[in-house]
Amino acid sequence: MYKRKNNYTRIHLYNLMVPKKITDYDVLKKHYTFLNDKNDKTWESNLVSICDLSRYKSGDIALRWRSANEVVEGKCENICANVTCSETTNLSSYEVLFNYIEHETKKQALVKVRVCPECSYKLNYKSKHKKSENLSNRLYNKMSTLPNNFEDPILNIFKRFESFEHDLLLVEQKVKNELRCVYDLDVFDIAESIETTKTKIHKLFESLNELYVYKRQMLSLIKSQVSVFESLAQTEGLNKVSNNKNNEQLIELAKSTLKISAEFFDIPDNQPVPIFIKFRKQIKNEEPVKETIEFIPVTEAQFESVPALVKRRAKLEQVNELYKYLHDHALKRTKCVPVKINDIENEGIKVHGQTGSSKIAILRHLKKIQVINRDNTILLLDSRFKNKKTLKQN
């Protein structure tokens, strides 16, 4: 504002403070609140938030209200609340603390979201990670506060055992000293000497028994020789043998030894000494005859009695093939033993699939087999193998 010569004033428009135009957005921003009613804390009012979990590892989770299309689609109610997820099964609800700034003031509100298992892992990633870090830090602090003797636990245990051994030796020495004072003798030394004498006497008896066995063998040999010489002297045409002085001396020496040994062994005088000749019997190695159990296949009447839902596409020949394999396996083992289904499949018999399962179901319906689901095996039910086993045991 300035004066001119004609004393008129002129006001410039730029010096005037014209109020700013207020738009609808300014009005909404001024009167808008995140939660319309502070007292309204029901499930329906809070179950309207959508989250963005793209930065879940850093803990930055964005939340917003649903749009009109999302409300119609059922987002956050029947569909996962994550923006990039459309899972509809196994949804679980969580209550999340939402921090926001409203009218230049910091506020907090609890917002409920429904997410799938994969998104729930992302939602709780930061809190679980913090718990694991805190636990590891606590363990590290405890380990750092341990004394130095725990650094090498094996050496510490070894030292403990050494100290225990030393204590035991001291206790043993004290007991020995007390017994010496009471009995005026070393009881432990006496016990050890008794044990050593027992072992020596036992070994002496064993050597004496062996000596007596050898003496009996020698006497039996002398008796046989004497009997042979006497038989030769009585034989015609062999008088020269009896006239030989060396042979007579040998016979007399043998008789004298027999008389001397009679004092130590119970051998009656003038007892004839029999000579036994042992012959080995030739025993033929005859193999035991194995009793064969005949295979009885499934008949057509039995096959027709099975319901159609159990039979399906299986045929009688295929069922008998499986039944014959189980029978031969039991015949080799002489008893009914469970057979793995995979081993049957390796032998070229189909037991998997629709036809394979129907074959097993038919034999199970006829009570020919028993399926053990725990081990995935099949057991043949044939009483003839059981009877054969009991007969062998008797």
Sine and cosine of phi, psi and omega as CSV:
sin_phi,cos_phi,sin_psi,cos_psi,sin_omega,cos_omega
0.00,0.00,0.80,-0.60,-0.01,-1.00
-0.58,-0.81,0.28,-0.96,-0.04,-1.00
-0.98,-0.19,0.61,-0.79,0.08,-1.00
-0.96,-0.29,-0.02,-1.00,-0.04,-1.00
-0.94,0.35,-0.53,0.85,-0.03,-1.00
-0.99,0.11,0.20,0.98,0.03,-1.00
0.87,0.50,0.42,0.91,0.10,-0.99
-0.99,-0.17,0.59,-0.81,0.01,-1.00
-0.99,-0.16,0.57,-0.82,0.03,-1.00
-0.80,-0.60,0.80,-0.61,-0.03,-1.00
-0.97,-0.26,0.83,-0.56,0.05,-1.00
-0.99,0.15,0.62,-0.78,-0.06,-1.00
-0.94,0.34,-0.46,0.89,-0.06,-1.00
-0.96,0.29,-0.27,0.96,0.06,-1.00
-0.99,0.14,-0.26,0.96,-0.01,-1.00
-0.99,0.12,0.60,-0.80,0.04,-1.00
-1.00,-0.02,1.00,-0.03,0.00,-1.00
-0.99,0.15,0.77,-0.64,0.00,-1.00
-0.90,0.44,0.57,-0.82,-0.01,-1.00
-0.95,0.30,0.57,-0.82,-0.01,-1.00
-0.95,0.31,0.77,-0.63,-0.02,-1.00
-1.00,-0.03,0.82,-0.57,0.00,-1.00
-0.98,-0.17,0.11,-0.99,0.04,-1.00
-0.91,0.41,-0.55,0.84,0.03,-1.00
-0.90,0.43,-0.62,0.78,0.02,-1.00
-0.91,0.40,-0.61,0.79,0.01,-1.00
-0.92,0.39,-0.69,0.73,0.01,-1.00
-0.91,0.41,-0.63,0.78,-0.01,-1.00
-0.92,0.40,-0.56,0.83,-0.03,-1.00
-0.95,0.30,-0.66,0.75,-0.11,-0.99
-0.98,-0.18,0.00,1.00,-0.05,-1.00
-0.99,0.14,0.65,-0.76,0.12,-0.99
-0.76,-0.65,0.52,-0.85,-0.04,-1.00
-0.90,0.43,-0.69,0.72,0.10,-0.99
-0.92,-0.39,0.87,-0.50,-0.09,-1.00
-0.91,0.42,-0.69,0.72,-0.02,-1.00
-0.85,-0.53,0.87,-0.50,-0.04,-1.00
-0.93,0.37,-0.46,0.89,0.00,-1.00
-0.99,0.14,-0.26,0.96,-0.03,-1.00
-1.00,0.10,0.99,-0.14,-0.03,-1.00
-0.83,-0.55,0.59,0.80,-0.01,-1.00
-0.99,0.16,0.16,-0.99,-0.01,-1.00
-0.89,0.46,-0.66,0.75,-0.08,-1.00
-0.92,0.40,-0.56,0.83,-0.04,-1.00
-0.96,0.27,-0.51,0.86,-0.04,-1.00
-1.00,-0.02,-0.36,0.93,-0.08,-1.00
-1.00,0.09,0.84,0.54,-0.03,-1.00
-0.65,-0.76,0.28,0.96,-0.08,-1.00
-0.98,-0.20,0.55,-0.84,0.04,-1.00
-0.86,-0.51,0.65,-0.76,-0.09,-1.00
-0.89,-0.46,0.41,-0.91,0.08,-1.00
-0.87,-0.49,0.92,-0.40,-0.10,-0.99
-0.96,-0.30,0.47,0.88,-0.02,-1.00
-0.94,0.34,-0.41,0.91,0.01,-1.00
-0.88,-0.47,0.74,0.67,-0.08,-1.00
-0.94,0.35,-0.47,0.88,-0.05,-1.00
-0.94,0.35,-0.53,0.85,0.04,-1.00
-1.00,0.04,-0.07,1.00,0.01,-1.00
0.99,0.12,0.17,0.99,0.01,-1.00
-1.00,-0.02,0.96,-0.29,-0.02,-1.00
-0.87,-0.50,0.84,-0.53,-0.01,-1.00
-0.99,-0.10,0.63,-0.77,-0.01,-1.00
-0.78,-0.63,0.57,-0.82,0.06,-1.00
-0.43,-0.90,0.20,-0.98,0.06,-1.00
-0.98,0.17,0.27,-0.96,0.01,-1.00
-0.98,0.19,0.51,-0.86,0.12,-0.99
-1.00,0.07,0.04,-1.00,-0.05,-1.00
-0.91,0.41,-0.67,0.74,0.01,-1.00
-0.91,0.42,-0.61,0.80,0.00,-1.00
-0.93,0.36,-0.53,0.85,0.06,-1.00
-0.93,0.37,-0.64,0.77,0.01,-1.00
-0.92,0.38,-0.65,0.76,-0.01,-1.00
-0.94,0.33,-0.35,0.94,-0.04,-1.00
1.00,0.05,0.45,0.89,0.03,-1.00
-0.91,0.42,0.69,-0.73,0.00,-1.00
0.97,0.24,0.01,1.00,0.12,-0.99
-0.89,-0.45,-0.84,0.54,0.06,-1.00
-0.95,-0.31,-0.16,0.99,0.01,-1.00
-0.84,-0.54,0.49,-0.87,-0.02,-1.00
-0.85,0.53,0.62,-0.78,-0.07,-1.00
-0.97,0.25,-0.18,0.98,0.04,-1.00
-0.94,0.35,0.62,-0.79,-0.10,-1.00
-0.90,0.44,-0.64,0.76,-0.10,-1.00
-1.00,-0.09,0.15,0.99,-0.05,-1.00
-0.89,-0.45,0.61,-0.79,0.01,-1.00
-0.79,-0.62,0.50,0.87,0.00,-1.00
-0.96,0.28,0.62,-0.78,-0.06,-1.00
-0.87,-0.50,-0.05,1.00,-0.06,-1.00
-0.91,-0.41,0.45,-0.90,0.06,-1.00
0.82,0.58,0.73,0.68,0.02,-1.00
-0.99,0.10,0.63,-0.78,0.03,-1.00
-0.77,-0.64,0.59,-0.81,-0.08,-1.00
-0.99,-0.12,0.60,-0.80,0.02,-1.00
-0.72,-0.69,0.50,-0.86,0.04,-1.00
-0.96,-0.29,0.89,-0.45,-0.13,-0.99
-0.92,-0.39,0.64,-0.77,0.06,-1.00
-1.00,0.08,0.88,-0.47,-0.08,-1.00
-0.96,-0.27,0.90,-0.43,0.06,-1.00
-0.99,-0.12,0.77,-0.64,-0.03,-1.00
-0.50,-0.87,0.25,-0.97,0.02,-1.00
-0.92,-0.40,0.80,-0.60,-0.05,-1.00
-0.70,-0.72,0.86,-0.51,-0.04,-1.00
0.82,0.57,0.71,0.70,0.05,-1.00
0.88,0.48,0.47,0.88,0.08,-1.00
-0.75,-0.66,0.64,-0.77,0.01,-1.00
-0.99,0.13,0.75,-0.66,-0.02,-1.00
-0.72,-0.69,0.25,-0.97,0.02,-1.00
-0.71,-0.71,0.52,-0.85,0.04,-1.00
-0.47,-0.89,0.56,-0.83,0.06,-1.00
-1.00,0.00,0.84,-0.54,-0.04,-1.00
-0.86,-0.51,0.70,-0.72,0.00,-1.00
-0.98,-0.19,0.70,-0.71,0.03,-1.00
-0.76,-0.64,0.45,-0.90,0.05,-1.00
-0.88,-0.47,0.86,-0.51,-0.09,-1.00
-0.74,-0.68,0.30,-0.95,0.04,-1.00
-0.99,0.14,0.15,-0.99,-0.02,-1.00
-0.86,0.52,-0.63,0.77,0.00,-1.00
-0.91,0.41,-0.67,0.75,0.01,-1.00
-0.96,0.28,-0.48,0.88,0.06,-1.00
-0.92,0.39,-0.55,0.83,0.10,-1.00
-0.89,0.46,-0.67,0.74,0.03,-1.00
-0.92,0.39,-0.61,0.80,-0.04,-1.00
-0.91,0.41,-0.61,0.79,-0.03,-1.00
-0.98,-0.18,0.23,0.97,-0.08,-1.00
-0.89,0.45,-0.72,0.69,-0.11,-0.99
-0.92,0.39,-0.67,0.74,-0.04,-1.00
-0.92,0.38,-0.67,0.74,0.03,-1.00
-0.92,0.40,-0.62,0.78,0.01,-1.00
-0.90,0.43,-0.61,0.79,0.03,-1.00
-0.92,0.39,-0.62,0.79,0.01,-1.00
-0.90,0.43,-0.69,0.73,0.01,-1.00
-0.91,0.42,-0.62,0.78,0.04,-1.00
-0.91,0.42,-0.66,0.75,0.01,-1.00
-0.90,0.43,-0.64,0.77,0.01,-1.00
-0.91,0.42,-0.68,0.74,0.02,-1.00
-0.91,0.42,-0.59,0.80,0.03,-1.00
-0.92,0.39,-0.62,0.78,0.03,-1.00
-0.90,0.43,-0.70,0.72,0.02,-1.00
-0.89,0.46,-0.64,0.77,0.02,-1.00
-0.90,0.43,-0.64,0.77,0.01,-1.00
-0.92,0.40,-0.62,0.79,0.03,-1.00
-0.91,0.41,-0.67,0.74,0.02,-1.00
-0.91,0.42,-0.56,0.83,0.01,-1.00
-0.95,0.32,-0.46,0.89,0.01,-1.00
-0.99,0.10,-0.09,1.00,0.00,-1.00
-0.93,0.36,0.48,-0.88,0.03,-1.00
-0.94,0.34,0.17,-0.99,-0.08,-1.00
-0.94,0.33,-0.40,0.91,-0.06,-1.00
-0.95,0.30,-0.17,0.98,0.06,-1.00
-1.00,0.02,-0.03,1.00,0.00,-1.00
-0.92,0.38,-0.57,0.82,0.03,-1.00
-0.85,-0.52,1.00,0.06,-0.10,-0.99
-0.91,0.40,-0.54,0.84,-0.03,-1.00
-0.91,0.42,-0.67,0.74,0.02,-1.00
-0.91,0.42,-0.60,0.80,0.02,-1.00
-0.91,0.42,-0.68,0.73,0.02,-1.00
-0.91,0.42,-0.64,0.77,0.01,-1.00
-0.88,0.48,-0.65,0.76,0.02,-1.00
-0.92,0.40,-0.60,0.80,0.03,-1.00
-0.89,0.46,-0.71,0.71,0.00,-1.00
-0.90,0.44,-0.60,0.80,0.05,-1.00
-0.89,0.46,-0.65,0.76,0.03,-1.00
-0.92,0.39,-0.61,0.79,0.05,-1.00
-0.89,0.45,-0.67,0.75,0.00,-1.00
-0.89,0.45,-0.65,0.76,0.03,-1.00
-0.90,0.44,-0.65,0.76,0.03,-1.00
-0.90,0.44,-0.65,0.76,0.03,-1.00
-0.90,0.44,-0.64,0.77,0.05,-1.00
-0.89,0.46,-0.63,0.78,0.04,-1.00
-0.90,0.43,-0.66,0.75,0.01,-1.00
-0.90,0.44,-0.69,0.73,0.01,-1.00
-0.88,0.47,-0.66,0.75,0.00,-1.00
-0.91,0.42,-0.60,0.80,0.02,-1.00
-0.91,0.41,-0.66,0.75,0.01,-1.00
-0.90,0.44,-0.67,0.74,0.03,-1.00
-0.88,0.47,-0.68,0.74,0.00,-1.00
-0.90,0.43,-0.64,0.77,0.01,-1.00
-0.91,0.41,-0.66,0.75,0.02,-1.00
-0.92,0.39,-0.59,0.81,0.06,-1.00
-0.90,0.43,-0.63,0.78,0.02,-1.00
-0.93,0.38,-0.55,0.83,-0.03,-1.00
-0.98,0.20,-0.76,0.65,-0.13,-0.99
-0.98,-0.20,-0.06,1.00,-0.02,-1.00
0.85,0.52,0.39,0.92,0.01,-1.00
-0.61,-0.80,0.36,-0.93,0.08,-1.00
-1.00,0.02,0.99,-0.11,-0.10,-0.99
-0.90,0.44,-0.64,0.77,-0.05,-1.00
-0.92,0.39,-0.61,0.79,0.04,-1.00
-0.91,0.40,-0.62,0.79,0.03,-1.00
-0.91,0.42,-0.66,0.75,0.01,-1.00
-0.90,0.43,-0.65,0.76,0.03,-1.00
-0.91,0.42,-0.65,0.76,0.02,-1.00
-0.91,0.41,-0.59,0.81,0.04,-1.00
-0.90,0.44,-0.67,0.74,-0.01,-1.00
-0.91,0.42,-0.64,0.77,0.00,-1.00
-0.92,0.38,-0.64,0.77,0.05,-1.00
-0.91,0.41,-0.59,0.81,0.06,-1.00
-0.88,0.48,-0.72,0.70,0.00,-1.00
-0.90,0.43,-0.64,0.77,0.03,-1.00
-0.90,0.43,-0.68,0.74,0.02,-1.00
-0.90,0.44,-0.64,0.77,0.02,-1.00
-0.89,0.46,-0.70,0.72,0.04,-1.00
-0.90,0.43,-0.59,0.81,0.02,-1.00
-0.90,0.43,-0.69,0.73,0.04,-1.00
-0.89,0.46,-0.63,0.77,0.03,-1.00
-0.90,0.44,-0.68,0.74,0.01,-1.00
-0.92,0.39,-0.60,0.80,0.05,-1.00
-0.91,0.42,-0.65,0.76,0.05,-1.00
-0.88,0.47,-0.67,0.74,0.05,-1.00
-0.89,0.45,-0.63,0.77,0.00,-1.00
-0.90,0.44,-0.68,0.73,0.03,-1.00
-0.90,0.43,-0.58,0.81,0.03,-1.00
-0.90,0.44,-0.70,0.72,0.01,-1.00
-0.90,0.43,-0.60,0.80,0.03,-1.00
-0.90,0.43,-0.67,0.74,0.03,-1.00
-0.89,0.46,-0.65,0.76,0.04,-1.00
-0.89,0.45,-0.64,0.77,0.01,-1.00
-0.91,0.42,-0.67,0.74,0.02,-1.00
-0.91,0.42,-0.63,0.78,0.04,-1.00
-0.90,0.43,-0.58,0.81,0.03,-1.00
-0.92,0.39,-0.67,0.74,0.01,-1.00
-0.90,0.43,-0.66,0.75,0.01,-1.00
-0.87,0.49,-0.67,0.75,0.00,-1.00
-0.91,0.42,-0.65,0.76,0.03,-1.00
-0.90,0.43,-0.67,0.74,0.03,-1.00
-0.88,0.47,-0.68,0.73,0.00,-1.00
-0.90,0.43,-0.57,0.82,0.02,-1.00
-0.92,0.38,-0.68,0.73,0.02,-1.00
-0.91,0.42,-0.65,0.76,0.02,-1.00
-0.90,0.44,-0.62,0.78,0.03,-1.00
-0.93,0.37,-0.57,0.82,0.05,-1.00
-0.94,0.35,-0.59,0.81,0.01,-1.00
-0.92,0.40,-0.55,0.84,-0.01,-1.00
-0.99,0.17,-0.28,0.96,-0.03,-1.00
-0.97,0.25,0.64,-0.77,0.01,-1.00
-0.95,0.30,0.60,-0.80,0.06,-1.00
1.00,0.09,0.03,1.00,0.00,-1.00
-0.81,-0.59,0.67,0.74,0.01,-1.00
-0.95,0.32,-0.41,0.91,-0.02,-1.00
-0.89,0.46,-0.48,0.88,-0.02,-1.00
-0.93,0.38,-0.64,0.77,0.00,-1.00
-0.96,0.27,-0.47,0.88,0.01,-1.00
-0.96,0.26,-0.26,0.97,-0.01,-1.00
-0.94,0.35,0.81,-0.59,-0.06,-1.00
-0.92,0.39,-0.59,0.81,-0.01,-1.00
-0.90,0.44,-0.64,0.77,0.01,-1.00
-0.92,0.38,-0.63,0.78,0.02,-1.00
-0.90,0.44,-0.66,0.75,0.02,-1.00
-0.90,0.44,-0.61,0.79,0.01,-1.00
-0.91,0.42,-0.63,0.77,-0.01,-1.00
-0.93,0.38,-0.68,0.74,0.02,-1.00
-0.90,0.44,-0.63,0.78,0.04,-1.00
-0.90,0.44,-0.64,0.77,0.01,-1.00
-0.91,0.41,-0.65,0.76,0.00,-1.00
-0.91,0.40,-0.61,0.79,0.02,-1.00
-0.91,0.42,-0.64,0.77,0.03,-1.00
-0.91,0.42,-0.58,0.82,0.04,-1.00
-0.91,0.41,-0.63,0.77,0.01,-1.00
-0.92,0.40,-0.64,0.77,0.01,-1.00
-0.92,0.40,-0.66,0.75,-0.01,-1.00
-0.94,0.34,-0.36,0.93,0.02,-1.00
-0.91,0.41,-0.44,0.90,0.03,-1.00
-0.93,0.36,-0.48,0.87,-0.02,-1.00
-0.99,-0.12,-0.40,0.92,-0.02,-1.00
-0.84,-0.53,0.51,-0.86,0.01,-1.00
-0.98,0.18,0.99,0.17,0.02,-1.00
-0.87,-0.49,0.90,-0.43,0.00,-1.00
-0.93,0.36,0.50,-0.87,0.00,-1.00
-0.95,0.30,0.45,-0.89,0.06,-1.00
0.81,0.58,0.56,0.83,0.04,-1.00
-1.00,-0.02,0.80,-0.60,0.02,-1.00
-0.91,0.42,0.65,-0.76,-0.03,-1.00
-0.99,-0.15,0.95,-0.31,0.00,-1.00
-0.97,0.24,0.52,-0.85,0.05,-1.00
-0.93,-0.36,0.85,-0.52,-0.03,-1.00
-0.96,-0.29,0.70,-0.71,0.08,-1.00
-0.91,-0.42,0.89,-0.47,-0.04,-1.00
-0.99,-0.13,0.73,-0.68,0.08,-1.00
-0.91,-0.42,0.68,-0.73,0.05,-1.00
-0.99,0.12,0.78,-0.63,0.04,-1.00
-0.99,0.15,0.71,-0.70,0.04,-1.00
-0.99,0.11,0.93,-0.37,-0.02,-1.00
-0.98,-0.20,0.82,-0.57,0.02,-1.00
-0.99,0.16,0.73,-0.69,0.04,-1.00
-0.98,0.18,1.00,0.03,0.01,-1.00
-1.00,-0.03,0.79,-0.61,0.02,-1.00
-0.96,0.28,0.68,-0.73,0.02,-1.00
-0.91,0.42,0.63,-0.77,-0.02,-1.00
-0.98,0.19,0.85,-0.52,-0.02,-1.00
-1.00,0.07,0.79,-0.62,0.05,-1.00
-0.98,0.19,0.82,-0.57,-0.01,-1.00
-1.00,-0.05,0.68,-0.73,0.06,-1.00
-0.97,-0.23,0.85,-0.52,-0.08,-1.00
-0.93,0.36,0.55,-0.84,0.04,-1.00
-1.00,0.07,0.80,-0.59,0.01,-1.00
-0.94,-0.33,0.97,-0.26,-0.05,-1.00
-0.95,0.30,0.17,-0.99,0.05,-1.00
-0.97,0.23,0.80,-0.60,-0.03,-1.00
-0.99,0.14,0.22,-0.98,0.01,-1.00
-0.91,0.41,-0.58,0.81,0.01,-1.00
-0.90,0.43,-0.66,0.75,0.04,-1.00
-0.92,0.40,-0.62,0.79,0.00,-1.00
-0.91,0.41,-0.62,0.79,0.00,-1.00
-0.95,0.30,-0.38,0.92,-0.01,-1.00
-0.97,0.26,-0.24,0.97,0.01,-1.00
-0.97,0.24,0.69,-0.73,0.02,-1.00
-0.88,0.48,0.44,-0.90,-0.04,-1.00
-0.91,0.40,-0.53,0.85,0.02,-1.00
-0.92,0.40,-0.46,0.89,0.03,-1.00
-0.99,0.15,-0.65,0.76,-0.05,-1.00
-0.93,0.36,-0.73,0.69,-0.08,-1.00
0.82,0.58,-0.87,-0.48,-0.06,-1.00
-0.98,-0.17,0.06,1.00,-0.05,-1.00
-0.95,0.32,0.53,-0.85,0.03,-1.00
-0.93,-0.38,0.28,-0.96,-0.06,-1.00
-0.91,0.42,-0.60,0.80,-0.01,-1.00
-0.91,0.42,-0.64,0.77,0.01,-1.00
-0.92,0.38,-0.61,0.79,0.03,-1.00
-0.91,0.41,-0.69,0.73,0.00,-1.00
-0.92,0.39,-0.51,0.86,0.04,-1.00
-0.89,0.45,-0.73,0.69,0.05,-1.00
-0.91,0.42,-0.67,0.75,0.00,-1.00
-0.91,0.42,-0.59,0.80,0.01,-1.00
-0.93,0.38,-0.63,0.78,0.03,-1.00
-0.89,0.45,-0.68,0.73,0.02,-1.00
-0.91,0.41,-0.59,0.81,0.02,-1.00
-0.92,0.39,-0.70,0.72,0.01,-1.00
-0.90,0.43,-0.62,0.79,0.03,-1.00
-0.90,0.44,-0.66,0.75,0.04,-1.00
-0.94,0.35,-0.52,0.85,0.01,-1.00
-0.93,0.37,-0.58,0.81,0.04,-1.00
-0.92,0.38,-0.65,0.76,-0.04,-1.00
-1.00,0.06,-0.11,0.99,-0.06,-1.00
0.86,0.51,0.34,0.94,0.09,-1.00
-0.25,-0.97,0.29,-0.96,-0.01,-1.00
-0.99,0.17,0.89,-0.45,-0.05,-1.00
-0.84,-0.54,0.66,-0.75,0.04,-1.00
-0.88,0.47,0.67,-0.75,-0.01,-1.00
-0.89,-0.45,0.72,-0.70,0.01,-1.00
-0.95,0.32,0.61,-0.79,-0.03,-1.00
-0.92,0.40,-0.57,0.82,0.01,-1.00
-0.92,0.39,-0.56,0.83,0.06,-1.00
-0.91,0.41,-0.61,0.79,0.04,-1.00
-0.91,0.41,-0.64,0.77,0.02,-1.00
-0.90,0.43,-0.59,0.81,0.03,-1.00
-0.93,0.38,-0.42,0.91,0.03,-1.00
-0.98,0.19,-0.01,1.00,0.05,-1.00
0.99,-0.10,0.11,0.99,0.02,-1.00
-0.98,-0.18,0.83,-0.56,-0.09,-1.00
-0.98,0.20,0.87,-0.50,0.02,-1.00
-0.81,-0.58,-0.06,1.00,0.05,-1.00
-0.97,-0.23,0.27,-0.96,-0.01,-1.00
1.00,0.07,-0.15,-0.99,-0.07,-1.00
-0.94,0.34,-0.71,0.71,-0.01,-1.00
-0.94,0.34,-0.65,0.76,0.00,-1.00
-0.90,0.43,-0.69,0.72,0.03,-1.00
-0.93,0.38,-0.53,0.85,0.03,-1.00
-0.93,0.36,-0.58,0.82,0.06,-1.00
-0.88,0.47,-0.70,0.71,0.03,-1.00
-0.91,0.42,-0.62,0.78,-0.02,-1.00
-0.92,0.40,-0.59,0.81,0.01,-1.00
-0.91,0.41,-0.74,0.67,0.02,-1.00
-0.91,0.42,-0.53,0.85,0.04,-1.00
-0.95,0.31,-0.59,0.80,0.04,-1.00
-0.91,0.41,-0.59,0.81,0.03,-1.00
-0.99,0.15,0.03,1.00,0.02,-1.00
0.87,0.48,0.61,0.79,0.09,-1.00
-1.00,-0.05,-0.44,0.90,-0.03,-1.00
-0.69,-0.72,0.19,-0.98,0.11,-0.99
-0.74,-0.68,0.80,-0.59,-0.02,-1.00
-1.00,-0.07,0.83,-0.56,0.03,-1.00
-0.97,-0.24,0.98,-0.19,-0.07,-1.00
-0.94,0.34,-0.42,0.91,-0.03,-1.00
-0.90,0.44,-0.69,0.73,-0.02,-1.00
-0.98,-0.21,-0.04,1.00,-0.04,-1.00
0.86,0.52,0.75,0.66,-0.04,-1.00
-0.78,-0.62,0.23,-0.97,0.03,-1.00
-0.82,-0.57,0.73,-0.69,0.00,-1.00
-0.90,-0.44,0.78,-0.62,0.04,-1.00
-0.97,0.23,0.72,-0.69,0.02,-1.00
-0.96,-0.28,1.00,-0.09,0.00,-1.00
-0.67,-0.74,0.92,-0.40,-0.07,-1.00
-0.94,0.35,-0.31,0.95,-0.03,-1.00
-0.92,0.39,-0.58,0.81,0.05,-1.00
-0.93,0.36,-0.57,0.82,0.03,-1.00
-0.93,0.37,-0.67,0.74,0.01,-1.00
-0.89,0.45,-0.63,0.78,0.01,-1.00
-0.90,0.43,-0.60,0.80,-0.01,-1.00
-0.93,0.36,-0.65,0.76,0.00,-1.00
-0.92,0.38,-0.57,0.82,0.04,-1.00
-0.90,0.43,-0.63,0.77,0.02,-1.00
-0.90,0.43,-0.64,0.77,-0.02,-1.00
-0.92,0.39,-0.59,0.81,0.03,-1.00
-0.94,0.35,0.00,0.00,0.00,0.00
